[in-house]
């Protein structure tokens, strides 16, 4: 399963930070078509600023794990109520 957002081309002129990041990544990678994708940005951040990506990845993992536990509790409650209604 591939994340389609990684191939999304990033347009400048939406925010000063986005312009800065796109310019930096463009100068570092110097792509033939002058287009910068999300994947390009992730790759450069992984190399130049891994602490940033690690913090985001950890937060996403914690959020996903918390959601899974919440879903499990909900499912158990639903199953318990279903069994109680059968009796």
Chimera marker file (.cmm) of the C-alpha trace (Angstrom):
<marker_set name="trace">
<marker id="1" x="0.000" y="0.000" z="0.000" r="1" g="1" b="0" radius="0.5"/>
<marker id="2" x="1.527" y="3.261" z="-1.124" r="1" g="1" b="0" radius="0.5"/>
<marker id="3" x="0.677" y="6.690" z="0.215" r="1" g="1" b="0" radius="0.5"/>
<marker id="4" x="-0.505" y="8.757" z="-2.767" r="1" g="1" b="0" radius="0.5"/>
<marker id="5" x="0.271" y="11.981" z="-0.884" r="1" g="1" b="0" radius="0.5"/>
<marker id="6" x="3.992" y="11.292" z="-1.203" r="1" g="1" b="0" radius="0.5"/>
<marker id="7" x="3.892" y="11.922" z="-4.949" r="1" g="1" b="0" radius="0.5"/>
<marker id="8" x="1.908" y="15.156" z="-4.600" r="1" g="1" b="0" radius="0.5"/>
<marker id="9" x="3.753" y="18.099" z="-6.157" r="1" g="1" b="0" radius="0.5"/>
<marker id="10" x="4.084" y="20.997" z="-3.738" r="1" g="1" b="0" radius="0.5"/>
<marker id="11" x="3.298" y="24.461" z="-5.033" r="1" g="1" b="0" radius="0.5"/>
<marker id="12" x="4.986" y="27.507" z="-3.626" r="1" g="1" b="0" radius="0.5"/>
<marker id="13" x="3.340" y="30.798" z="-2.715" r="1" g="1" b="0" radius="0.5"/>
<marker id="14" x="0.951" y="29.322" z="-0.146" r="1" g="1" b="0" radius="0.5"/>
<marker id="15" x="2.980" y="30.287" z="2.904" r="1" g="1" b="0" radius="0.5"/>
<marker id="16" x="6.445" y="31.628" z="3.667" r="1" g="1" b="0" radius="0.5"/>
<marker id="17" x="7.425" y="28.394" z="5.405" r="1" g="1" b="0" radius="0.5"/>
<marker id="18" x="6.327" y="26.274" z="2.455" r="1" g="1" b="0" radius="0.5"/>
<marker id="19" x="8.335" y="28.533" z="0.120" r="1" g="1" b="0" radius="0.5"/>
<marker id="20" x="11.383" y="28.158" z="2.344" r="1" g="1" b="0" radius="0.5"/>
<marker id="21" x="11.101" y="24.359" z="2.489" r="1" g="1" b="0" radius="0.5"/>
<marker id="22" x="10.441" y="23.954" z="-1.241" r="1" g="1" b="0" radius="0.5"/>
<marker id="23" x="13.378" y="26.241" z="-2.086" r="1" g="1" b="0" radius="0.5"/>
<marker id="24" x="15.685" y="24.392" z="0.314" r="1" g="1" b="0" radius="0.5"/>
<marker id="25" x="14.699" y="20.952" z="-0.970" r="1" g="1" b="0" radius="0.5"/>
<marker id="26" x="14.904" y="22.156" z="-4.569" r="1" g="1" b="0" radius="0.5"/>
<marker id="27" x="18.423" y="23.480" z="-4.066" r="1" g="1" b="0" radius="0.5"/>
<marker id="28" x="19.508" y="20.311" z="-2.300" r="1" g="1" b="0" radius="0.5"/>
<marker id="29" x="18.031" y="17.817" z="-4.789" r="1" g="1" b="0" radius="0.5"/>
<marker id="30" x="18.064" y="19.921" z="-7.959" r="1" g="1" b="0" radius="0.5"/>
<marker id="31" x="15.374" y="17.856" z="-9.750" r="1" g="1" b="0" radius="0.5"/>
<marker id="32" x="15.338" y="17.855" z="-13.560" r="1" g="1" b="0" radius="0.5"/>
<marker id="33" x="11.741" y="19.063" z="-13.783" r="1" g="1" b="0" radius="0.5"/>
<marker id="34" x="11.980" y="21.625" z="-10.932" r="1" g="1" b="0" radius="0.5"/>
<marker id="35" x="9.058" y="19.913" z="-9.176" r="1" g="1" b="0" radius="0.5"/>
<marker id="36" x="9.262" y="19.071" z="-5.479" r="1" g="1" b="0" radius="0.5"/>
<marker id="37" x="7.080" y="16.319" z="-4.062" r="1" g="1" b="0" radius="0.5"/>
<marker id="38" x="6.123" y="15.524" z="-0.498" r="1" g="1" b="0" radius="0.5"/>
<marker id="39" x="8.399" y="12.487" z="-0.726" r="1" g="1" b="0" radius="0.5"/>
<marker id="40" x="11.333" y="14.733" z="-1.678" r="1" g="1" b="0" radius="0.5"/>
<marker id="41" x="10.653" y="16.866" z="1.389" r="1" g="1" b="0" radius="0.5"/>
<marker id="42" x="10.385" y="13.829" z="3.664" r="1" g="1" b="0" radius="0.5"/>
<marker id="43" x="13.670" y="12.454" z="2.314" r="1" g="1" b="0" radius="0.5"/>
<marker id="44" x="15.500" y="15.733" z="2.898" r="1" g="1" b="0" radius="0.5"/>
<marker id="45" x="14.012" y="16.155" z="6.368" r="1" g="1" b="0" radius="0.5"/>
<marker id="46" x="15.001" y="12.570" z="7.205" r="1" g="1" b="0" radius="0.5"/>
<marker id="47" x="18.570" y="13.383" z="6.276" r="1" g="1" b="0" radius="0.5"/>
<marker id="48" x="18.848" y="16.948" z="7.596" r="1" g="1" b="0" radius="0.5"/>
<marker id="49" x="16.344" y="17.070" z="10.466" r="1" g="1" b="0" radius="0.5"/>
<marker id="50" x="15.555" y="13.514" z="11.623" r="1" g="1" b="0" radius="0.5"/>
<marker id="51" x="14.474" y="14.679" z="15.086" r="1" g="1" b="0" radius="0.5"/>
<marker id="52" x="11.532" y="16.492" z="13.509" r="1" g="1" b="0" radius="0.5"/>
<marker id="53" x="10.299" y="13.453" z="11.585" r="1" g="1" b="0" radius="0.5"/>
<marker id="54" x="10.878" y="11.179" z="14.563" r="1" g="1" b="0" radius="0.5"/>
<marker id="55" x="8.702" y="13.392" z="16.777" r="1" g="1" b="0" radius="0.5"/>
<marker id="56" x="5.895" y="13.313" z="14.192" r="1" g="1" b="0" radius="0.5"/>
<marker id="57" x="6.229" y="9.553" z="13.685" r="1" g="1" b="0" radius="0.5"/>
<marker id="58" x="6.137" y="8.922" z="17.429" r="1" g="1" b="0" radius="0.5"/>
<marker id="59" x="3.069" y="11.114" z="17.845" r="1" g="1" b="0" radius="0.5"/>
<marker id="60" x="1.300" y="9.336" z="14.986" r="1" g="1" b="0" radius="0.5"/>
<marker id="61" x="2.178" y="5.952" z="16.456" r="1" g="1" b="0" radius="0.5"/>
<marker id="62" x="0.910" y="6.953" z="19.912" r="1" g="1" b="0" radius="0.5"/>
<marker id="63" x="-2.297" y="8.383" z="18.430" r="1" g="1" b="0" radius="0.5"/>
<marker id="64" x="-2.876" y="5.249" z="16.359" r="1" g="1" b="0" radius="0.5"/>
<marker id="65" x="-2.200" y="2.961" z="19.292" r="1" g="1" b="0" radius="0.5"/>
<marker id="66" x="-4.533" y="4.995" z="21.540" r="1" g="1" b="0" radius="0.5"/>
<marker id="67" x="-7.249" y="4.878" z="18.893" r="1" g="1" b="0" radius="0.5"/>
<marker id="68" x="-6.862" y="1.117" z="18.570" r="1" g="1" b="0" radius="0.5"/>
<marker id="69" x="-7.259" y="0.681" z="22.327" r="1" g="1" b="0" radius="0.5"/>
<marker id="70" x="-10.308" y="2.924" z="22.305" r="1" g="1" b="0" radius="0.5"/>
<marker id="71" x="-11.808" y="0.949" z="19.418" r="1" g="1" b="0" radius="0.5"/>
<marker id="72" x="-11.123" y="-2.298" z="21.274" r="1" g="1" b="0" radius="0.5"/>
<marker id="73" x="-12.889" y="-1.004" z="24.411" r="1" g="1" b="0" radius="0.5"/>
<marker id="74" x="-15.842" y="0.102" z="22.298" r="1" g="1" b="0" radius="0.5"/>
<marker id="75" x="-16.046" y="-3.283" z="20.575" r="1" g="1" b="0" radius="0.5"/>
<marker id="76" x="-15.889" y="-5.153" z="23.878" r="1" g="1" b="0" radius="0.5"/>
<marker id="77" x="-18.670" y="-2.954" z="25.264" r="1" g="1" b="0" radius="0.5"/>
<marker id="78" x="-20.797" y="-3.553" z="22.171" r="1" g="1" b="0" radius="0.5"/>
<marker id="79" x="-20.259" y="-7.309" z="22.384" r="1" g="1" b="0" radius="0.5"/>
<marker id="80" x="-21.145" y="-7.335" z="26.084" r="1" g="1" b="0" radius="0.5"/>
<marker id="81" x="-24.322" y="-5.335" z="25.472" r="1" g="1" b="0" radius="0.5"/>
<marker id="82" x="-25.242" y="-7.610" z="22.576" r="1" g="1" b="0" radius="0.5"/>
<marker id="83" x="-24.870" y="-10.716" z="24.748" r="1" g="1" b="0" radius="0.5"/>
<marker id="84" x="-26.900" y="-9.108" z="27.550" r="1" g="1" b="0" radius="0.5"/>
<marker id="85" x="-29.701" y="-8.284" z="25.102" r="1" g="1" b="0" radius="0.5"/>
<marker id="86" x="-29.794" y="-11.891" z="23.874" r="1" g="1" b="0" radius="0.5"/>
<marker id="87" x="-30.557" y="-13.228" z="27.339" r="1" g="1" b="0" radius="0.5"/>
<link id1="1" id2="2" r="1" g="1" b="0" radius="0.2"/>
<link id1="2" id2="3" r="1" g="1" b="0" radius="0.2"/>
<link id1="3" id2="4" r="1" g="1" b="0" radius="0.2"/>
<link id1="4" id2="5" r="1" g="1" b="0" radius="0.2"/>
<link id1="5" id2="6" r="1" g="1" b="0" radius="0.2"/>
<link id1="6" id2="7" r="1" g="1" b="0" radius="0.2"/>
<link id1="7" id2="8" r="1" g="1" b="0" radius="0.2"/>
<link id1="8" id2="9" r="1" g="1" b="0" radius="0.2"/>
<link id1="9" id2="10" r="1" g="1" b="0" radius="0.2"/>
<link id1="10" id2="11" r="1" g="1" b="0" radius="0.2"/>
<link id1="11" id2="12" r="1" g="1" b="0" radius="0.2"/>
<link id1="12" id2="13" r="1" g="1" b="0" radius="0.2"/>
<link id1="13" id2="14" r="1" g="1" b="0" radius="0.2"/>
<link id1="14" id2="15" r="1" g="1" b="0" radius="0.2"/>
<link id1="15" id2="16" r="1" g="1" b="0" radius="0.2"/>
<link id1="16" id2="17" r="1" g="1" b="0" radius="0.2"/>
<link id1="17" id2="18" r="1" g="1" b="0" radius="0.2"/>
<link id1="18" id2="19" r="1" g="1" b="0" radius="0.2"/>
<link id1="19" id2="20" r="1" g="1" b="0" radius="0.2"/>
<link id1="20" id2="21" r="1" g="1" b="0" radius="0.2"/>
<link id1="21" id2="22" r="1" g="1" b="0" radius="0.2"/>
<link id1="22" id2="23" r="1" g="1" b="0" radius="0.2"/>
<link id1="23" id2="24" r="1" g="1" b="0" radius="0.2"/>
<link id1="24" id2="25" r="1" g="1" b="0" radius="0.2"/>
<link id1="25" id2="26" r="1" g="1" b="0" radius="0.2"/>
<link id1="26" id2="27" r="1" g="1" b="0" radius="0.2"/>
<link id1="27" id2="28" r="1" g="1" b="0" radius="0.2"/>
<link id1="28" id2="29" r="1" g="1" b="0" radius="0.2"/>
<link id1="29" id2="30" r="1" g="1" b="0" radius="0.2"/>
<link id1="30" id2="31" r="1" g="1" b="0" radius="0.2"/>
<link id1="31" id2="32" r="1" g="1" b="0" radius="0.2"/>
<link id1="32" id2="33" r="1" g="1" b="0" radius="0.2"/>
<link id1="33" id2="34" r="1" g="1" b="0" radius="0.2"/>
<link id1="34" id2="35" r="1" g="1" b="0" radius="0.2"/>
<link id1="35" id2="36" r="1" g="1" b="0" radius="0.2"/>
<link id1="36" id2="37" r="1" g="1" b="0" radius="0.2"/>
<link id1="37" id2="38" r="1" g="1" b="0" radius="0.2"/>
<link id1="38" id2="39" r="1" g="1" b="0" radius="0.2"/>
<link id1="39" id2="40" r="1" g="1" b="0" radius="0.2"/>
<link id1="40" id2="41" r="1" g="1" b="0" radius="0.2"/>
<link id1="41" id2="42" r="1" g="1" b="0" radius="0.2"/>
<link id1="42" id2="43" r="1" g="1" b="0" radius="0.2"/>
<link id1="43" id2="44" r="1" g="1" b="0" radius="0.2"/>
<link id1="44" id2="45" r="1" g="1" b="0" radius="0.2"/>
<link id1="45" id2="46" r="1" g="1" b="0" radius="0.2"/>
<link id1="46" id2="47" r="1" g="1" b="0" radius="0.2"/>
<link id1="47" id2="48" r="1" g="1" b="0" radius="0.2"/>
<link id1="48" id2="49" r="1" g="1" b="0" radius="0.2"/>
<link id1="49" id2="50" r="1" g="1" b="0" radius="0.2"/>
<link id1="50" id2="51" r="1" g="1" b="0" radius="0.2"/>
<link id1="51" id2="52" r="1" g="1" b="0" radius="0.2"/>
<link id1="52" id2="53" r="1" g="1" b="0" radius="0.2"/>
<link id1="53" id2="54" r="1" g="1" b="0" radius="0.2"/>
<link id1="54" id2="55" r="1" g="1" b="0" radius="0.2"/>
<link id1="55" id2="56" r="1" g="1" b="0" radius="0.2"/>
<link id1="56" id2="57" r="1" g="1" b="0" radius="0.2"/>
<link id1="57" id2="58" r="1" g="1" b="0" radius="0.2"/>
<link id1="58" id2="59" r="1" g="1" b="0" radius="0.2"/>
<link id1="59" id2="60" r="1" g="1" b="0" radius="0.2"/>
<link id1="60" id2="61" r="1" g="1" b="0" radius="0.2"/>
<link id1="61" id2="62" r="1" g="1" b="0" radius="0.2"/>
<link id1="62" id2="63" r="1" g="1" b="0" radius="0.2"/>
<link id1="63" id2="64" r="1" g="1" b="0" radius="0.2"/>
<link id1="64" id2="65" r="1" g="1" b="0" radius="0.2"/>
<link id1="65" id2="66" r="1" g="1" b="0" radius="0.2"/>
<link id1="66" id2="67" r="1" g="1" b="0" radius="0.2"/>
<link id1="67" id2="68" r="1" g="1" b="0" radius="0.2"/>
<link id1="68" id2="69" r="1" g="1" b="0" radius="0.2"/>
<link id1="69" id2="70" r="1" g="1" b="0" radius="0.2"/>
<link id1="70" id2="71" r="1" g="1" b="0" radius="0.2"/>
<link id1="71" id2="72" r="1" g="1" b="0" radius="0.2"/>
<link id1="72" id2="73" r="1" g="1" b="0" radius="0.2"/>
<link id1="73" id2="74" r="1" g="1" b="0" radius="0.2"/>
<link id1="74" id2="75" r="1" g="1" b="0" radius="0.2"/>
<link id1="75" id2="76" r="1" g="1" b="0" radius="0.2"/>
<link id1="76" id2="77" r="1" g="1" b="0" radius="0.2"/>
<link id1="77" id2="78" r="1" g="1" b="0" radius="0.2"/>
<link id1="78" id2="79" r="1" g="1" b="0" radius="0.2"/>
<link id1="79" id2="80" r="1" g="1" b="0" radius="0.2"/>
<link id1="80" id2="81" r="1" g="1" b="0" radius="0.2"/>
<link id1="81" id2="82" r="1" g="1" b="0" radius="0.2"/>
<link id1="82" id2="83" r="1" g="1" b="0" radius="0.2"/>
<link id1="83" id2="84" r="1" g="1" b="0" radius="0.2"/>
<link id1="84" id2="85" r="1" g="1" b="0" radius="0.2"/>
<link id1="85" id2="86" r="1" g="1" b="0" radius="0.2"/>
<link id1="86" id2="87" r="1" g="1" b="0" radius="0.2"/>
</marker_set>
